[in-house]
Amino acid sequence: MSIQFLDMRISQGSTMDAQSLNLVRSSAIFGDIGLQTVNVTPANAGLVRVTLNAFARLSVDVSIIVQNDVTFSIYRNNILIFSTTYPGNINNTTTQYEMVGITAVDYPPSTDVLTGQIQYTIVASAIRTASLGARSFSGIAVAGNG
């Protein structure tokens, strides 16, 4: 069976660094998309693949020497499917600025596919004061093998 395109969605939290999302020792959702799977053929329900991409400009305040981890977590229907941590450099004494690019993939179970929509959410959480500038989250779902 040929590849079946299902959906592509984007979530753009900010187009500029000036509109920052503060993570003062807390967490925040910065992307939320619902990929439509309602048109999947029954033969393809178990063959769905999803590619997820996120970008964020991260600034981390390192003025106090403690661990400065920032964790990015992606959830499918509120179930964690991907997590990565930016450890930072605790020896640096000025604010650090980083461009964070994340690509994750998912093979959702057919039970989720057959509901007609799969919700993907990305969350950033920080142990110290950090913020996200320009940020976006996107996903593409396809089915089949070919």
Backbone as CSV, one residue per row, in Angstrom:
resi,resn,N_x,N_y,N_z,CA_x,CA_y,CA_z,C_x,C_y,C_z
1,MET,0.851,-1.181,0.000,0.000,0.000,0.000,0.892,1.238,0.000
2,SER,0.478,2.260,-0.691,1.283,3.475,-0.764,1.146,4.309,0.504
3,ILE,2.039,5.265,0.637,2.025,6.171,1.794,0.782,7.059,1.734
4,GLN,0.149,7.210,2.866,-1.055,8.028,2.976,-0.745,9.231,3.863
5,PHE,-0.823,10.441,3.301,-0.637,11.654,4.094,-1.893,11.882,4.922
6,LEU,-1.697,12.108,6.240,-2.849,12.308,7.117,-3.034,13.763,7.521
7,ASP,-1.987,14.408,8.007,-2.155,15.777,8.499,-0.809,16.421,8.770
8,MET,-0.830,17.741,8.804,0.327,18.539,9.203,-0.210,19.743,9.970
9,ARG,0.338,19.990,11.153,-0.121,21.103,11.998,1.075,21.864,12.535
10,ILE,0.849,23.147,12.819,1.887,23.969,13.429,1.310,24.731,14.611
11,SER,2.200,25.025,15.553,1.860,25.855,16.703,3.022,26.828,16.873
12,GLN,2.749,28.101,16.697,3.817,29.082,16.802,3.538,29.986,17.995
13,GLY,4.313,29.776,19.067,4.113,30.532,20.292,4.540,31.975,20.187
14,SER,5.612,32.223,19.452,6.102,33.587,19.276,7.034,33.625,18.076
15,THR,6.964,34.717,17.338,7.858,34.901,16.196,9.059,35.766,16.556
16,MET,9.083,36.265,17.793,10.174,37.156,18.202,10.678,36.780,19.594
17,ASP,11.955,37.018,19.818,12.540,36.748,21.122,12.002,37.692,22.195
18,ALA,11.565,38.870,21.794,11.091,39.868,22.757,9.829,39.408,23.484
19,GLN,9.044,38.530,22.871,7.829,38.022,23.508,8.162,36.711,24.205
20,SER,8.905,36.814,25.284,9.427,35.608,25.927,8.395,34.957,26.850
21,LEU,8.609,33.657,27.043,7.813,32.855,27.948,8.712,32.494,29.113
22,ASN,8.415,33.032,30.289,9.283,32.827,31.443,9.053,31.467,32.090
23,LEU,10.167,30.843,32.455,10.145,29.558,33.154,10.886,29.738,34.473
24,VAL,10.333,30.478,35.369,10.995,30.761,36.637,10.795,29.567,37.566
25,ARG,11.735,28.624,37.490,11.675,27.397,38.283,10.304,26.733,38.183
26,SER,9.796,26.664,36.943,8.482,26.061,36.718,8.452,25.492,35.299
27,SER,7.261,25.146,34.833,7.131,24.621,33.484,6.016,25.341,32.743
28,ALA,6.070,25.242,31.408,5.050,25.876,30.581,4.915,25.120,29.268
29,ILE,3.677,25.024,28.790,3.422,24.467,27.467,3.784,25.531,26.448
30,PHE,4.580,25.162,25.449,4.849,26.144,24.401,4.443,25.661,23.022
31,GLY,3.823,24.516,22.937,3.294,24.034,21.673,2.252,22.963,21.908
32,ASP,1.162,23.028,21.141,0.061,22.093,21.307,-0.603,21.918,19.942
33,ILE,-0.575,20.698,19.413,-1.168,20.438,18.107,-2.022,19.172,18.168
34,GLY,-3.073,19.155,17.380,-3.918,17.974,17.262,-3.818,17.448,15.840
35,LEU,-3.094,16.360,15.653,-2.945,15.778,14.319,-4.167,14.915,13.994
36,GLN,-4.812,15.229,12.881,-6.013,14.522,12.459,-5.651,13.185,11.823
37,THR,-6.314,12.134,12.268,-6.102,10.798,11.713,-7.407,10.181,11.242
38,VAL,-8.434,10.977,11.147,-9.774,10.492,10.814,-9.815,9.841,9.424
39,ASN,-8.947,10.232,8.514,-8.974,9.691,7.154,-8.063,8.490,6.942
40,VAL,-7.507,7.950,7.995,-6.639,6.783,7.840,-7.467,5.590,7.352
41,THR,-6.917,4.861,6.407,-7.610,3.645,5.961,-7.441,2.571,7.026
42,PRO,-8.407,1.679,7.180,-8.305,0.636,8.219,-7.015,-0.184,8.119
43,ALA,-6.560,-0.449,6.914,-5.327,-1.232,6.736,-4.091,-0.481,7.221
44,ASN,-4.180,0.830,7.291,-3.036,1.659,7.705,-3.071,2.079,9.171
45,ALA,-4.114,1.751,9.912,-4.260,2.237,11.294,-3.080,1.863,12.184
46,GLY,-2.462,0.728,11.941,-1.305,0.314,12.732,0.024,0.721,12.121
47,LEU,-0.021,1.502,11.059,1.203,1.892,10.341,1.403,3.406,10.311
48,VAL,0.911,4.104,11.314,1.041,5.561,11.363,2.383,5.945,11.961
49,ARG,3.012,6.945,11.329,4.275,7.502,11.805,4.108,9.013,11.924
50,VAL,4.675,9.557,12.978,4.579,10.995,13.225,5.983,11.550,13.416
51,THR,6.245,12.671,12.777,7.486,13.412,13.000,7.113,14.733,13.657
52,LEU,7.797,15.043,14.754,7.542,16.271,15.512,8.814,17.114,15.541
53,ASN,8.662,18.412,15.327,9.802,19.331,15.346,9.483,20.523,16.227
54,ALA,10.470,20.928,17.009,10.307,22.099,17.874,11.546,22.964,17.776
55,PHE,11.342,24.257,17.933,12.436,25.221,17.989,12.135,26.197,19.116
56,ALA,13.167,26.582,19.838,13.016,27.628,20.855,14.355,28.314,21.062
57,ARG,14.299,29.618,21.232,15.487,30.353,21.657,15.433,30.379,23.172
58,LEU,16.416,29.769,23.783,16.470,29.600,25.229,17.467,30.574,25.828
59,SER,17.071,31.251,26.872,18.030,32.029,27.660,17.936,31.541,29.099
60,VAL,19.113,31.297,29.680,19.198,30.745,31.027,20.015,31.682,31.891
61,ASP,19.459,32.071,33.019,20.168,32.917,33.977,21.084,32.029,34.807
62,VAL,22.387,32.262,34.702,23.349,31.432,35.430,24.102,32.256,36.478
63,SER,23.467,33.312,36.970,24.141,34.179,37.931,24.349,33.513,39.286
64,ILE,23.565,32.517,39.602,23.732,31.773,40.850,24.219,30.382,40.467
65,ILE,25.314,29.940,41.061,25.895,28.652,40.689,25.102,27.502,41.326
66,VAL,24.186,26.983,40.577,23.464,25.759,40.914,23.200,25.052,39.593
67,GLN,22.622,23.903,39.657,22.302,23.193,38.430,21.345,24.038,37.595
68,ASN,21.591,24.107,36.297,20.730,24.959,35.470,20.055,24.193,34.344
69,ASP,19.510,23.042,34.662,18.859,22.208,33.658,17.536,22.808,33.174
70,VAL,17.302,22.646,31.875,16.007,22.939,31.268,15.606,21.684,30.511
71,THR,14.430,21.151,30.816,13.968,19.902,30.217,12.832,20.178,29.251
72,PHE,12.908,19.542,28.084,11.859,19.615,27.071,11.200,18.240,26.990
73,SER,9.882,18.202,27.159,9.135,16.945,27.166,7.991,17.018,26.166
74,ILE,7.805,15.927,25.409,6.709,15.855,24.446,5.760,14.744,24.895
75,TYR,4.468,15.077,24.859,3.427,14.155,25.290,2.479,13.837,24.141
76,ARG,2.061,12.570,24.055,0.989,12.144,23.151,-0.211,11.841,24.028
77,ASN,-1.280,12.599,23.859,-2.493,12.390,24.668,-2.143,12.284,26.156
78,ASN,-1.317,13.183,26.636,-0.889,13.286,28.037,0.027,12.160,28.510
79,ILE,0.592,11.390,27.586,1.556,10.336,27.936,2.921,10.747,27.402
80,LEU,3.918,10.771,28.266,5.265,11.182,27.867,5.823,10.220,26.828
81,ILE,6.279,10.774,25.683,6.888,9.936,24.647,8.324,10.344,24.338
82,PHE,8.755,11.537,24.818,10.109,12.013,24.515,10.499,13.049,25.564
83,SER,11.753,12.988,26.007,12.246,13.987,26.958,13.748,14.149,26.766
84,THR,14.191,15.396,26.793,15.618,15.685,26.698,15.928,16.882,27.585
85,THR,17.143,16.909,28.111,17.523,17.961,29.057,18.724,18.733,28.538
86,TYR,18.601,20.053,28.584,19.714,20.943,28.282,20.405,21.224,29.613
87,PRO,21.628,20.708,29.803,22.280,20.844,31.106,22.891,22.214,31.355
88,GLY,23.177,22.964,30.323,23.815,24.268,30.510,25.247,24.141,31.001
89,ASN,25.821,25.257,31.324,27.206,25.319,31.782,27.230,26.085,33.095
90,ILE,27.342,25.382,34.216,27.283,26.052,35.516,28.539,26.860,35.803
91,ASN,29.567,26.730,34.976,30.784,27.526,35.157,30.677,28.891,34.496
92,ASN,29.680,29.072,33.665,29.468,30.357,33.012,28.762,31.283,34.006
93,THR,29.159,32.545,34.067,28.572,33.469,35.049,27.683,34.534,34.407
94,THR,27.399,34.412,33.128,26.504,35.348,32.461,25.327,34.580,31.883
95,THR,24.310,35.304,31.485,23.146,34.661,30.886,23.567,33.935,29.614
96,GLN,23.131,32.695,29.487,23.437,31.890,28.314,22.269,31.947,27.351
97,TYR,22.584,32.050,26.060,21.569,32.036,25.013,21.854,30.854,24.095
98,GLU,20.842,30.044,23.854,21.002,28.856,23.015,19.818,28.749,22.063
99,MET,20.097,28.201,20.891,19.040,27.837,19.953,18.802,26.342,20.140
100,VAL,17.597,25.979,20.489,17.268,24.583,20.765,16.398,24.056,19.630
101,GLY,16.867,23.002,18.990,16.101,22.332,17.948,15.873,20.887,18.358
102,ILE,14.645,20.441,18.296,14.295,19.093,18.727,13.507,18.414,17.613
103,THR,13.880,17.191,17.305,13.102,16.342,16.402,12.808,15.048,17.138
104,ALA,11.553,14.681,17.166,11.145,13.429,17.799,10.214,12.697,16.839
105,VAL,10.145,11.400,16.999,9.244,10.597,16.171,8.339,9.773,17.080
106,ASP,7.216,9.371,16.532,6.284,8.573,17.313,5.587,7.572,16.401
107,TYR,5.342,6.393,16.931,4.537,5.362,16.288,3.319,5.149,17.185
108,PRO,2.292,5.970,17.023,1.148,5.882,17.939,0.407,4.556,17.783
109,PRO,-0.123,4.055,18.882,-0.897,2.815,18.794,-2.174,3.033,17.977
110,SER,-2.636,1.986,17.327,-3.823,2.104,16.468,-5.048,2.562,17.263
111,THR,-5.104,2.251,18.548,-6.237,2.717,19.357,-6.290,4.239,19.405
112,ASP,-5.120,4.898,19.466,-5.080,6.362,19.430,-5.396,6.882,18.034
113,VAL,-4.876,6.210,17.024,-5.102,6.622,15.635,-6.590,6.592,15.304
114,LEU,-7.272,5.545,15.724,-8.685,5.362,15.364,-9.633,6.319,16.086
115,THR,-9.138,7.092,17.048,-9.993,8.111,17.677,-10.204,9.302,16.750
116,GLY,-9.361,9.442,15.720,-9.525,10.524,14.753,-8.610,11.708,14.968
117,GLN,-8.019,11.819,16.137,-7.081,12.914,16.410,-6.134,12.504,17.523
118,ILE,-4.868,12.869,17.342,-3.864,12.614,18.371,-3.320,13.960,18.816
119,GLN,-3.373,14.214,20.108,-2.914,15.482,20.674,-1.448,15.366,21.083
120,TYR,-0.613,16.275,20.574,0.805,16.341,20.956,1.061,17.687,21.609
121,THR,1.763,17.646,22.733,2.063,18.849,23.508,3.532,18.833,23.872
122,ILE,4.186,19.995,23.776,5.567,20.116,24.229,5.603,21.067,25.413
123,VAL,6.348,20.647,26.434,6.459,21.402,27.681,7.937,21.653,27.959
124,ALA,8.245,22.857,28.395,9.601,23.182,28.857,9.527,23.426,30.353
125,SER,10.472,22.858,31.094,10.518,23.085,32.540,11.946,23.420,32.940
126,ALA,12.070,24.280,33.939,13.383,24.767,34.342,13.566,24.642,35.841
127,ILE,14.784,24.288,36.234,15.155,24.260,37.645,15.496,25.667,38.118
128,ARG,15.987,26.495,37.232,16.337,27.881,37.571,15.585,28.841,36.663
129,THR,15.902,30.110,36.740,15.254,31.105,35.916,15.714,30.973,34.469
130,ALA,14.752,30.760,33.588,15.023,30.637,32.163,13.820,31.198,31.412
131,SER,14.013,31.453,30.130,12.892,31.901,29.305,13.082,31.414,27.879
132,LEU,11.956,31.347,27.177,11.959,30.958,25.774,11.558,32.165,24.955
133,GLY,12.345,32.477,23.946,12.005,33.560,23.027,11.158,33.010,21.894
134,ALA,11.575,33.249,20.654,10.851,32.722,19.499,10.733,31.205,19.660
135,ARG,9.544,30.673,19.354,9.335,29.250,19.574,8.223,28.723,18.672
136,SER,8.376,27.471,18.270,7.369,26.842,17.426,7.391,25.334,17.637
137,PHE,6.315,24.692,17.209,6.163,23.247,17.336,5.319,22.796,16.146
138,SER,5.723,21.717,15.485,4.970,21.236,14.332,5.000,19.731,14.256
139,GLY,4.065,19.163,13.522,4.012,17.726,13.366,3.399,17.314,12.047
140,ILE,3.837,16.164,11.548,3.319,15.576,10.317,2.997,14.114,10.608
141,ALA,1.832,13.672,10.150,1.434,12.268,10.316,1.206,11.643,8.936
142,VAL,1.787,10.471,8.747,1.577,9.686,7.539,1.293,8.252,7.953
143,ALA,0.766,7.478,7.009,0.478,6.074,7.295,0.848,5.224,6.088
144,GLY,0.986,3.939,6.336,1.302,2.995,5.269,2.762,2.615,5.270
145,ASN,3.092,1.722,4.378,4.491,1.366,4.185,4.770,1.383,2.693
146,GLY,5.858,1.927,2.364,6.116,2.036,0.930,7.479,2.554,0.635
